[in-house]
């Protein structure tokens, strides 16, 4: 599979070499680019793996930009997302001389919200004088920025409590009912993404969009011809979190804070609501204090053995119900209070789902409780994730293959998940270096799936070689006799 045009682009006298200092030809990079170009042309699924130093980014950017269609590139981290948008994409675009429009799209928590910023500046309560100064700095930034992306404001630390009050979340966003909707940075970023040829997102935003489409709701991302997952080994974990249910103490504390601000502005004469917000916040924090001080992940069975956790959870449920009753009596007084009531009802439902004892449950080898899903085919596991300051109760599906398969089958497009090489214990009948979770996640999507692999031994298996020394060799995965989920046949890739 040789493409003369791609070979010229990646040659030592090609446009990349002439435009990029220190560029060198890597045969594995050219092979990967050729296979990605073929997958994009044929609307096929391609799974590619490559070690550090192969040049994966340019290997997928060059054929993606030359394809002429709409491309969505999804990354595992915001750091790589910013690097792609600010450095790699412009560099390749300029080297190839292509008139391609690129856009960066992040989750709404990364953009300043004019509505919540105004409320916080007028009536906000802060933990320290430093946060007061931060909110003023953010207010000045909001007047001069075009994007509203908080990554542009280095003067305010990312962990400052002021950001939580100056940005919105999916829960507290007022949508089209917001009085500042015309100045919304999130909507502006989405409009730019709709008009762009290449959109750079992260896995969390991508699966938030998939979740909305699966529910029949509006989409966050534009329709596209090609989807590329960089750092694809993180996809199964991110997808599992999005298609499960979670309720956390941090969400409840945020709800109490937002309700308190709305009540100050629109229900000052109803003191019981203020008292209820303080009681809810205390109950949420007490739930975290009922668990060990250090962060931990615990199954539902392990949590059931902790008496203090059960008592704290019972108090939280009671206080949340009381909070909801007070909020319901005042919800008609403003759109913000009505939104807080909707969030309260949703969190109450999630908490009820998490607490429900399954009629038919079985224990796995780890002692976790596994429940049959609504469709009878997607069991879920209940567990808790305790961080330093908060705890999240999570119900996660063990497989998201059916949901993701609907997205793959719903629109003819190319799917390319390149990932850094990850070595795991071999599974019988499986490709030795592709993680089991990643294979199953993709193999159930289409029939058949061509898989290309550019591989290298990891540095600890190079007999003392340093990771920067070349010890790489490109090869294609030859025979993987996994049964196809669609037709049941054993397929060689």
C-alpha positions in Angstrom: 0.0 0.0 0.0 2.2 2.8 -1.3 0.9 6.4 -1.9 3.3 8.4 -4.0 1.8 11.7 -2.8 2.2 10.9 0.8 5.7 9.6 0.3 6.6 13.0 -1.3 5.1 14.9 1.6 7.1 12.9 4.2 10.3 12.7 2.1 13.5 14.4 3.3 13.0 17.1 0.6 9.2 17.3 1.0 7.1 20.2 2.4 7.3 18.9 6.0 11.1 18.7 5.9 11.3 22.2 4.3 9.0 23.8 6.9 9.8 22.0 10.2 13.2 22.3 11.7 14.7 19.0 12.8 12.3 16.9 10.7 13.5 13.4 9.7 11.9 10.6 7.7 10.5 7.7 9.6 9.2 4.7 7.6 6.7 3.7 10.3 5.2 7.2 10.2 4.7 6.9 6.4 3.2 3.5 6.6 0.8 4.7 9.3 -0.2 7.7 7.3 -0.9 5.6 4.2 -3.2 3.2 6.1 -5.0 6.1 7.7 -5.5 7.8 4.3 -6.9 4.5 2.9 -9.3 4.2 5.9 -10.5 7.8 5.5 -11.0 7.2 1.8 -13.0 4.0 2.3 -14.9 5.1 5.4 -13.4 2.2 7.4 -12.3 1.7 11.0 -8.6 1.6 11.6 -6.9 0.8 14.9 -3.3 1.9 14.9 -0.7 1.6 17.7 2.8 3.1 17.7 5.6 3.7 20.2 6.9 7.1 21.3 8.9 8.8 18.6 7.0 7.3 15.7 5.4 10.6 14.8 1.8 9.6 15.3 0.4 13.1 15.3 1.7 14.1 11.8 0.9 10.6 10.5 -2.8 11.2 11.1 -2.9 15.0 10.6 -1.5 14.9 7.0 -4.1 12.5 5.6 -6.9 14.1 7.6 -6.2 17.6 6.3 -5.8 16.3 2.8 -9.1 14.4 2.9 -11.2 17.5 2.2 -13.9 16.4 4.6 -14.9 17.5 8.1 -12.6 16.0 10.8 -13.0 15.7 14.6 -9.8 14.9 16.5 -10.4 13.8 20.1 -7.6 13.7 22.6 -7.3 12.2 26.1 -6.0 15.3 27.8 -6.6 19.1 27.5 -2.8 19.5 27.4 -2.6 17.5 24.1 -5.7 19.3 22.9 -4.1 22.7 23.3 -0.8 21.4 21.7 -2.7 20.2 18.7 -4.6 23.4 18.2 -1.8 25.9 19.0 1.2 24.1 17.5 0.8 20.9 15.5 -2.3 21.6 13.4 -1.1 25.1 12.3 2.4 23.7 11.5 1.1 20.9 9.3 -1.5 23.2 7.6 1.1 25.8 6.8 3.6 23.2 5.5 1.0 21.7 3.2 -0.4 25.1 2.2 -4.0 24.1 2.7 -6.8 26.6 3.4 -8.2 24.6 6.3 -10.1 26.3 9.2 -9.4 24.8 12.6 -11.3 25.2 15.9 -10.8 24.3 19.5 -13.8 23.1 21.5 -13.7 22.3 25.3 -16.3 21.5 27.9 -18.3 24.4 29.2 -16.4 24.5 32.5 -13.4 25.8 30.6 -15.1 29.0 29.5 -16.1 32.1 31.5 -19.8 32.4 32.0 -21.0 36.0 32.0 -24.1 35.2 34.0 -22.4 33.3 36.8 -19.5 35.7 36.8 -21.8 38.6 37.3 -23.6 36.9 40.2 -20.4 35.9 41.9 -18.9 39.4 41.6 -22.1 41.0 43.1 -23.1 38.4 45.8 -20.5 35.7 45.9 -19.0 34.3 49.0 -15.3 33.4 48.8 -13.0 31.3 51.0 -10.1 33.9 51.0 -9.2 37.5 50.0 -7.1 36.0 47.2 -10.3 34.5 45.6 -11.9 38.0 45.7 -8.9 39.3 43.7 -9.2 36.4 41.3 -12.8 37.1 40.5 -12.0 40.7 39.8 -9.2 39.6 37.5 -11.5 37.2 35.7 -14.1 40.0 35.3 -11.5 42.1 33.5 -10.4 39.2 31.4 -14.0 38.6 30.3 -14.2 42.1 28.9 -11.2 41.7 26.7 -11.0 38.0 25.6 -12.5 36.7 22.4 -12.7 33.1 23.4 -13.4 33.2 27.1 -11.1 30.1 27.6 -9.7 30.2 31.1 -6.5 28.6 29.8 -5.6 32.1 28.4 -5.7 33.6 31.9 -2.5 32.4 33.7 -2.8 35.1 36.4 -5.5 33.1 38.1 -4.5 29.5 39.3 -6.5 26.7 37.7 -7.4 25.4 41.2 -8.7 28.8 42.5 -12.2 28.6 43.9 -13.1 31.7 41.9 -13.2 29.6 38.7 -16.1 27.5 40.1 -18.2 30.6 40.5 -17.2 32.2 37.2 -17.9 29.2 35.0 -21.0 27.1 34.4 -21.7 23.4 34.3 -24.2 21.2 32.5 -26.2 21.3 35.7 -26.4 25.0 36.4 -26.4 26.4 32.8 -29.7 28.2 32.0 -29.4 27.5 28.2 -31.5 29.8 26.0 -33.3 31.2 29.0 -30.1 32.8 30.2 -30.2 36.6 30.2 -26.6 36.7 28.9 -27.0 34.1 26.2 -25.8 36.5 23.5 -22.5 37.0 25.2 -22.0 33.2 25.9 -18.5 32.1 25.1 -19.6 28.4 25.0 -22.1 29.1 22.2 -19.6 31.2 20.4 -17.0 28.3 20.5 -19.7 25.9 19.2 -20.6 28.2 16.3 -16.9 28.3 15.3 -16.7 24.6 15.5 -19.7 24.2 13.2 -18.0 26.4 10.6 -14.5 24.7 10.9 -13.0 22.0 8.8 -11.1 20.4 11.7 -12.3 20.5 15.3 -10.1 19.5 18.2 -12.0 18.1 21.3 -11.2 15.8 24.2 -12.7 12.4 24.9 -15.0 13.7 27.7 -16.6 16.2 25.4 -16.9 13.7 22.6 -18.8 11.2 24.8 -20.9 13.9 26.2 -22.0 14.5 22.6 -22.5 10.8 22.0 -24.6 10.6 25.2 -26.9 13.4 24.0 -27.3 11.8 20.6 -28.1 8.5 22.1 -30.9 10.1 24.2 -32.3 11.8 21.1 -31.3 15.3 22.3 -29.3 18.1 20.6 -25.7 17.5 19.7 -22.6 19.4 20.9 -20.3 18.5 18.0 -20.8 19.0 14.3 -21.5 16.1 11.9 -18.2 15.0 10.4 -16.6 12.6 7.9 -13.7 11.4 10.0 -13.2 10.8 13.7 -9.7 10.4 15.1 -9.0 9.3 18.7 -5.6 10.2 19.9 -4.6 8.5 23.2 -7.3 6.0 22.4 -6.4 3.7 25.2 -8.3 6.1 27.5 -11.5 5.8 25.5 -13.2 2.8 27.3 -12.7 4.3 30.8 -14.1 7.7 29.7 -17.0 6.1 27.9 -17.9 4.0 30.9 -18.1 7.0 33.1 -20.3 8.9 30.7 -22.8 6.2 30.1 -23.2 5.4 33.8 -24.7 7.5 36.6 -22.9 9.4 39.3 -23.8 11.6 42.2 -21.1 13.3 44.2 -20.6 15.4 47.3 -19.0 18.1 45.1 -22.2 18.3 43.0 -24.3 18.7 46.1 -22.0 21.4 47.5 -22.2 23.3 44.2 -26.0 22.9 44.2 -26.2 24.4 47.7 -23.9 27.3 46.7 -25.8 28.1 43.5 -29.1 28.0 45.3 -27.8 30.3 48.0 -26.7 32.8 45.4 -30.1 32.6 43.5 -32.0 32.9 46.8 -30.1 36.0 47.8 -31.1 37.6 44.5 -34.7 36.4 44.2 -35.9 34.9 47.6 -34.4 37.0 50.3 -37.6 36.9 52.3 -37.6 33.1 52.6 -35.0 32.3 55.3 -35.7 28.5 55.5 -34.1 28.0 52.0 -30.9 29.6 53.2 -30.8 27.3 56.2 -31.5 24.3 54.0 -28.6 25.1 51.7 -26.2 25.1 54.7 -27.6 21.9 56.0 -27.2 20.2 52.6 -23.7 21.4 52.3 -22.8 20.0 55.7 -24.4 16.6 55.0 -22.5 16.3 51.7 -19.2 17.0 53.5 -20.0 14.6 56.3 -20.5 11.9 53.7 -16.9 12.4 52.6 -15.7 12.4 56.2 -17.3 9.1 56.9 -14.7 7.4 54.6 -10.9 7.1 55.1 -8.9 10.3 54.8 -6.8 9.1 51.9 -8.4 8.7 48.5 -9.7 5.3 47.7 -12.1 3.4 45.4 -14.5 1.0 47.2 -17.1 -1.4 46.0 -20.7 -1.2 47.2 -20.1 -4.3 49.3 -17.1 -2.6 51.0 -19.2 0.5 51.7 -22.0 -1.6 53.2 -19.6 -2.7 55.9 -19.0 0.9 57.0 -21.6 1.9 59.6 -20.7 5.6 59.6 -21.0 5.8 55.8 -24.5 4.3 55.8 -25.6 6.7 58.5 -24.1 9.7 56.7 -25.8 8.6 53.5 -29.2 8.3 55.2 -28.8 11.8 56.7 -27.8 13.2 53.3 -30.9 11.7 51.6 -33.1 13.2 54.3 -31.6 16.6 54.0 -31.7 16.6 50.2 -35.4 15.8 50.3 -36.0 18.6 52.8 -33.9 21.0 50.7 -36.0 20.0 47.6 -39.3 20.8 49.4 -38.1 24.3 50.4 -36.7 24.9 46.9 -40.0 23.7 45.2 -41.9 26.4 47.1 -39.7 29.1 45.7 -38.8 27.8 42.2 -41.3 30.0 40.4 -39.6 33.2 41.5 -36.7 32.9 39.0 -35.4 30.8 36.2 -32.2 30.2 38.3 -34.2 28.7 41.2 -36.3 26.6 38.8 -33.0 25.2 37.4 -31.7 24.4 40.9 -35.0 22.5 41.5 -34.5 20.4 38.4 -30.9 19.6 39.4 -32.1 18.6 42.9 -34.7 16.2 41.5 -32.1 14.7 39.1 -29.6 14.2 42.0 -32.3 12.7 44.2 -33.2 10.2 41.4 -29.5 9.2 40.9 -29.0 8.8 44.6 -32.1 6.5 44.7 -30.8 4.5 41.8 -27.4 4.0 43.5 -29.0 3.0 46.8 -31.5 0.6 45.3 -30.9 -3.0 46.2 -31.1 -5.1 42.9 -33.7 -7.7 42.8 -31.4 -9.9 40.9 -27.7 -9.4 41.8 -24.6 -11.4 41.7 -21.2 -10.9 43.3 -18.1 -11.0 41.1 -14.7 -12.1 42.3 -13.9 -8.7 43.7 -17.0 -8.6 45.8 -18.6 -5.9 43.8 -22.4 -5.9 43.2 -23.2 -6.4 39.5 -26.7 -5.6 38.4 -28.5 -6.4 35.1 -29.1 -3.2 33.1 -32.5 -2.2 31.8 -31.9 -3.9 28.5 -30.8 -7.1 30.2 -27.5 -7.1 28.4 -25.5 -4.3 30.0 -24.7 -5.1 33.7 -23.5 -2.3 35.9 -21.3 -2.1 38.9 -21.8 0.2 41.9 -18.8 1.7 43.6 -17.5 4.9 45.2 -14.5 7.1 44.3 -13.2 9.1 47.3 -10.8 11.9 46.5 -9.2 14.2 49.1 -12.2 16.5 49.5 -15.1 14.8 47.9 -16.7 11.4 47.2 -18.6 10.3 44.1 -21.1 7.4 44.1 -20.9 5.8 40.6 -22.9 3.2 38.7 -20.9 2.1 35.7 -21.9 -0.1 32.8 -19.4 -3.0 32.2 -19.7 -2.5 28.5 -20.5 0.5 26.3 -20.2 -1.5 23.0 -23.8 -1.3 22.1 -24.1 2.5 22.5 -20.9 3.1 20.6 -21.9 0.7 17.9 -25.0 2.7 17.2 -22.8 5.7 16.6 -20.5 3.8 14.3 -23.5 2.4 12.3 -25.5 5.6 12.3 -23.3 7.5 9.9 -20.7 6.4 7.3 -17.4 7.9 8.4 -13.9 6.8 9.0 -12.8 6.1 12.6 -9.1 6.0 13.5 -8.0 5.6 17.0 -4.2 5.8 17.2 -2.7 5.3 20.6 0.7 5.0 22.3 1.9 1.4 22.5 0.5 -0.3 25.6 1.7 -3.7 26.6 -0.6 -5.9 28.6 -0.7 -9.5 29.6 -1.6 -11.5 26.5 -5.2 -12.8 26.2 -5.8 -16.1 24.5 -6.8 -15.6 20.9 -6.2 -11.9 21.0 -3.6 -9.5 19.5 -0.8 -9.4 22.0 -0.2 -5.7 22.3 -3.7 -4.2 21.9 -5.4 -3.8 25.3 -8.4 -6.1 25.8 -10.7 -3.3 26.6 -9.8 -1.3 23.5 -10.1 -4.3 21.2 -13.6 -5.3 22.4 -14.6 -1.7 22.3 -13.8 -1.5 18.6 -14.3 -5.0 17.4 -18.0 -4.9 18.1 -18.4 -1.9 15.9 -18.1 -3.1 12.3 -17.3 -6.2 10.3 -14.6 -6.6 9.4 -12.1 -4.2 10.9 -8.7 -3.7 9.3 -6.1 -3.2 12.0 -2.7 -1.7 11.3 0.0 -1.5 13.9 3.4 0.2 14.0 5.2 -1.3 16.9 8.3 -1.2 18.9 9.6 -3.0 22.0 9.2 -0.8 25.1 12.3 0.7 26.5 12.5 -1.9 29.4 12.7 -4.7 26.8 15.4 -3.2 24.6 18.3 -4.9 26.4 19.5 -1.7 28.0 18.8 0.7 25.2 17.7 4.2 26.1 14.2 5.2 25.0 15.6 7.8 22.6 17.6 5.2 20.6 16.0 3.8 17.5 14.9 0.2 17.9 11.7 0.3 15.9 10.3 -1.8 13.2 7.0 -1.4 11.4 4.8 -4.4 10.9 1.1 -5.1 10.3 -0.9 -7.3 12.6 -1.3 -10.5 10.7 -3.8 -12.9 12.3 -6.2 -12.2 15.0 -8.9 -14.9 15.1 -11.4 -13.0 17.2 -15.1 -13.8 16.4 -16.9 -10.9 14.8 -19.7 -9.6 17.0 -22.0 -8.9 14.0 -21.7 -12.1 11.9 -20.1 -14.5 14.4 -17.4 -15.6 12.0 -13.8 -15.8 12.9 -12.1 -12.9 11.0 -8.4 -12.5 10.2 -7.2 -9.0 10.2 
